[in-house]
Amino acid sequence: MKILITGGAGFIGSHVVRRLVNIYPKYQIFNLDALTYAGNLENLKDIENAPNYTFIKADITDANFINTLFKKFKFDGVIHLAAESHVDRSITDPLAFVKTNVIGTMNLLNAAKELWKNDFQGKRFYHISTDEVYGSLGETGLFTESTSYDPNSPYSASKASSDHFVRAYGETYGLPYVITNCSNNYGPNHFPEKLIPLFINNIIQEKPLPVYGDGNYTRDWLYVEDHARAIDLVFHKGRNTETYNIGGFNEWKNIDLVKLLCKIMDAKLGRDSGKSEELITYVKDRPGHDLRYAIDANKINKELGWKPSVTFEEGLERTIDWYLENEVWLNNVTFGTYQDYYKKQYH
């Protein structure tokens, strides 16, 4: 089987690529990534020479290249992770999110439809999305697979649009697809613009920890390797045209998470208790900030037997340890020198 994974050098993608390369040696895994700021080939150094792994530097917004690629390699499956994903960046430059998340997804859908049009048997287009498409929850309730879409940021609007196009291609052309909507991920290799890796880095550097508003925004958190395991399971066992929500059953208010992070970091760094909490700085809220996300993951549990294997406290410890043990990685990705590695390895 030939599988194309888009965005496979990014945070979640690298964990998915590594898992599939190692667990399915008879598969040919093709990793397509544009290597923008969040794509990092150092995430995959341990498998770069695996006989069933091929890296392709390309942008999913390049329709001609994507069409040629599908014709050349004749992929049996697509696991589509490539996306602009940072809400703050989407507020500054929404058009970039439309280009990658909507147009890029359309290019992949068109290429898959054309390649598979005479035989959909054994083929699958797997689109990875976000819980943010559902909008904001109040203090109670959970997002289910039947929750109406109500995106509030340019990022979530672009992901909602791509979700709708995937379903439309299934309905109109018979394209075999599955979609998953996942809660916030955390773990090793996360680019330090998102909350947990950003704050780990800032605590190490003793820089301010910027908390939006009053810090009471609530998110459901999932360890990235549990997400990669779920993606593997849905790709192989999920039912066509179905949506599965993936969540950690693990809600935290931002301020409580930050204080726990400070406490663990102080202990790991040998600092006085409460020292890192002094770095917390409340900043002006961002526009359209959703109050609460929470996923009901009962469907994937009942149908496919998946559930999180790592508690949040355990996962956070693992994550912190990884960043403390990989300061070179953190410095490289912070200063962009990882691009030198790409040039050396692939040029």
SELOKE-88418 format. One record per residue (C-alpha): residue number from 1; x, y, z. Coordinates in steps of 0.25 Angstrom, whole numbers. Layout:
BEGIN
NODE   num       X       Y       Z
NODE   NUM       X       Y       Z
...
***
This chain:
BEGIN
NODE   num       X       Y       Z
NODE     1       0       0       0
NODE     2       5      14      -4
NODE     3       1      25       6
NODE     4       3      40       4
NODE     5       3      47      18
NODE     6       3      62      16
NODE     7       9      71      27
NODE     8      17      60      32
NODE     9      29      68      36
NODE    10      20      76      46
NODE    11      16      73      60
NODE    12       5      63      59
NODE    13       9      58      45
NODE    14      23      54      49
NODE    15      18      45      60
NODE    16       8      39      50
NODE    17      19      37      40
NODE    18      28      30      50
NODE    19      17      21      55
NODE    20      13      16      41
NODE    21      27      15      36
NODE    22      31       6      48
NODE    23      18      -2      49
NODE    24      15      -5      35
NODE    25      29      -8      28
NODE    26      22     -13      15
NODE    27      15       0      13
NODE    28      22      11       5
NODE    29      20      24      13
NODE    30      22      37       5
NODE    31      23      50      14
NODE    32      19      62       7
NODE    33      23      75      14
NODE    34      25      90       9
NODE    35      35      92      21
NODE    36      29     105      25
NODE    37      33     110      39
NODE    38      26      99      47
NODE    39      31      87      38
NODE    40      44      81      43
NODE    41      52      70      37
NODE    42      59      68      50
NODE    43      46      62      55
NODE    44      49      50      46
NODE    45      64      48      47
NODE    46      62      34      53
NODE    47      54      29      41
NODE    48      60      37      29
NODE    49      67      25      23
NODE    50      56      15      25
NODE    51      54       7      12
NODE    52      39       9      13
NODE    53      40      24      15
NODE    54      41      36       4
NODE    55      41      51       7
NODE    56      36      60      -3
NODE    57      37      75      -2
NODE    58      25      82      -8
NODE    59      13      91      -5
NODE    60      -1      85      -6
NODE    61      -6      99     -12
NODE    62       2      95     -25
NODE    63      -9      88     -32
NODE    64       0      83     -44
NODE    65      10      77     -35
NODE    66       0      70     -27
NODE    67      -7      64     -40
NODE    68       6      60     -45
NODE    69      10      53     -32
NODE    70      -3      45     -31
NODE    71      -1      40     -45
NODE    72      13      36     -43
NODE    73      12      29     -30
NODE    74      -3      24     -30
NODE    75      -5      26     -16
NODE    76     -16      16      -9
NODE    77     -18      26       2
NODE    78     -16      40       7
NODE    79     -15      44      22
NODE    80     -17      59      21
NODE    81     -10      67      32
NODE    82      -4      79      25
NODE    83     -10      92      30
NODE    84      -8     106      35
NODE    85     -13     104      49
NODE    86      -9     115      58
NODE    87     -21     124      62
NODE    88     -13     136      65
NODE    89      -7     136      51
NODE    90     -20     134      44
NODE    91     -25     147      50
NODE    92     -13     154      44
NODE    93     -13     147      31
NODE    94     -26     140      28
NODE    95     -24     138      13
NODE    96     -12     129      16
NODE    97     -21     120      23
NODE    98     -31     120      12
NODE    99     -20     116       2
NODE   100     -14     105      10
NODE   101     -26      99      17
NODE   102     -37     101       6
NODE   103     -30     102      -7
NODE   104     -19      92      -3
NODE   105     -30      82       2
NODE   106     -37      84     -11
NODE   107     -25      81     -19
NODE   108     -23      67     -12
NODE   109     -37      64     -13
NODE   110     -37      66     -28
NODE   111     -24      58     -30
NODE   112     -30      47     -22
NODE   113     -43      47     -29
NODE   114     -37      47     -43
NODE   115     -27      35     -39
NODE   116     -37      27     -33
NODE   117     -50      30     -41
NODE   118     -50      16     -48
NODE   119     -48       8     -35
NODE   120     -50      13     -21
NODE   121     -49       0     -15
NODE   122     -38      -1      -4
NODE   123     -36      14      -5
NODE   124     -37      25       6
NODE   125     -36      40       7
NODE   126     -34      43      22
NODE   127     -36      58      26
NODE   128     -31      62      40
NODE   129     -38      74      45
NODE   130     -41      81      59
NODE   131     -51      83      70
NODE   132     -51      98      67
NODE   133     -60      96      55
NODE   134     -71      94      65
NODE   135     -70     108      72
NODE   136     -70     111      86
NODE   137     -77     103      98
NODE   138     -83     109     111
NODE   139     -79     103     124
NODE   140     -86      90     121
NODE   141     -88      80     109
NODE   142     -78      73     100
NODE   143     -76      74      85
NODE   144     -81      62      78
NODE   145     -80      57      63
NODE   146     -94      63      60
NODE   147     -91      77      67
NODE   148     -94      88      57
NODE   149     -82      96      51
NODE   150     -80     110      57
NODE   151     -66     114      54
NODE   152     -62     127      60
NODE   153     -48     130      55
NODE   154     -42     130      41
NODE   155     -34     118      45
NODE   156     -46     110      49
NODE   157     -55     115      37
NODE   158     -44     110      28
NODE   159     -44      96      34
NODE   160     -59      96      34
NODE   161     -59      99      19
NODE   162     -49      88      16
NODE   163     -57      78      24
NODE   164     -70      82      16
NODE   165     -62      80       3
NODE   166     -57      66       7
NODE   167     -72      62      10
NODE   168     -77      68      -2
NODE   169     -67      60     -11
NODE   170     -72      48      -4
NODE   171     -86      51      -7
NODE   172     -84      56     -21
NODE   173     -73      47     -26
NODE   174     -74      35     -17
NODE   175     -60      38     -12
NODE   176     -57      29       0
NODE   177     -53      38      12
NODE   178     -53      39      27
NODE   179     -51      51      36
NODE   180     -47      53      50
NODE   181     -48      65      59
NODE   182     -38      66      70
NODE   183     -36      74      82
NODE   184     -23      81      86
NODE   185     -10      73      85
NODE   186       3      74      93
NODE   187      16      66      94
NODE   188      30      65      88
NODE   189      33      73      75
NODE   190      23      84      76
NODE   191      27      97      70
NODE   192      28     107      81
NODE   193      17     117      77
NODE   194       6     108      84
NODE   195       3     110      99
NODE   196      10      98     105
NODE   197      24      98      97
NODE   198      24     113      97
NODE   199      22     114     112
NODE   200      33     103     114
NODE   201      43     111     106
NODE   202      39     124     113
NODE   203      41     118     127
NODE   204      54     112     123
NODE   205      58     126     118
NODE   206      51     133     129
NODE   207      43     141     120
NODE   208      28     146     122
NODE   209      17     136     121
NODE   210       6     143     113
NODE   211      -8     138     118
NODE   212     -20     143     110
NODE   213     -31     151     117
NODE   214     -34     145     131
NODE   215     -28     131     128
NODE   216     -41     124     129
NODE   217     -42     119     115
NODE   218     -44     104     116
NODE   219     -38      93     106
NODE   220     -38      78     105
NODE   221     -23      73     104
NODE   222     -19      60      97
NODE   223      -4      54      97
NODE   224       1      54      82
NODE   225       4      40      82
NODE   226     -10      36      86
NODE   227     -15      44      75
NODE   228      -5      37      65
NODE   229     -10      24      70
NODE   230     -25      28      68
NODE   231     -21      33      53
NODE   232     -15      19      51
NODE   233     -27      12      56
NODE   234     -37      21      48
NODE   235     -30      20      35
NODE   236     -30       5      36
NODE   237     -43       2      43
NODE   238     -52      14      42
NODE   239     -64      14      34
NODE   240     -65      22      21
NODE   241     -72      35      21
NODE   242     -72      35      36
NODE   243     -67      46      45
NODE   244     -60      42      58
NODE   245     -57      52      70
NODE   246     -44      50      77
NODE   247     -42      56      91
NODE   248     -35      54     104
NODE   249     -47      55     113
NODE   250     -37      64     120
NODE   251     -41      79     122
NODE   252     -33      90     128
NODE   253     -34     104     129
NODE   254     -22     111     123
NODE   255     -18     118     136
NODE   256     -19     105     144
NODE   257     -10      98     133
NODE   258       0     109     133
NODE   259       1     108     149
NODE   260       3      93     148
NODE   261      14      95     137
NODE   262      21     105     146
NODE   263      21      96     158
NODE   264      27      84     150
NODE   265      37      93     143
NODE   266      42      99     156
NODE   267      44      85     162
NODE   268      51      80     149
NODE   269      60      93     148
NODE   270      63      93     163
NODE   271      56     107     165
NODE   272      49     112     177
NODE   273      34     108     178
NODE   274      26     119     172
NODE   275      37     125     164
NODE   276      32     122     150
NODE   277      18     127     154
NODE   278      24     141     156
NODE   279      26     141     141
NODE   280      11     140     138
NODE   281       6     153     131
NODE   282      -9     155     127
NODE   283     -10     161     113
NODE   284     -21     167     105
NODE   285     -30     156      99
NODE   286     -30     152      85
NODE   287     -42     154      76
NODE   288     -53     143      75
NODE   289     -47     135      86
NODE   290     -55     123      89
NODE   291     -58     121     104
NODE   292     -58     106     104
NODE   293     -56      93      95
NODE   294     -59      79     100
NODE   295     -59      67      92
NODE   296     -69      55      94
NODE   297     -60      43      89
NODE   298     -70      32      92
NODE   299     -72      28      77
NODE   300     -58      25      74
NODE   301     -57      18      88
NODE   302     -69       9      85
NODE   303     -67       6      70
NODE   304     -52       5      70
NODE   305     -48       3      84
NODE   306     -39      15      85
NODE   307     -37      23      98
NODE   308     -25      32     103
NODE   309     -14      24     109
NODE   310      -6      35     116
NODE   311     -12      44     127
NODE   312      -9      59     126
NODE   313       0      59     137
NODE   314       8      48     132
NODE   315       8      54     118
NODE   316      12      67     123
NODE   317      24      61     130
NODE   318      28      54     118
NODE   319      27      66     109
NODE   320      35      75     119
NODE   321      46      65     120
NODE   322      47      64     105
NODE   323      49      79     103
NODE   324      59      79     115
NODE   325      67      68     108
NODE   326      66      74      94
NODE   327      70      88      96
NODE   328      78      87      83
NODE   329      65      84      76
NODE   330      58      95      83
NODE   331      69     105      80
NODE   332      70     101      65
NODE   333      55     102      63
NODE   334      54     115      70
NODE   335      65     122      62
NODE   336      62     115      49
NODE   337      75     108      48
NODE   338      68      94      45
NODE   339      67      99      31
NODE   340      82      97      29
NODE   341      79      82      32
NODE   342      69      81      21
NODE   343      79      88      11
NODE   344      90      78      15
NODE   345      81      66      15
NODE   346      73      68       2
NODE   347      81      77      -7
***
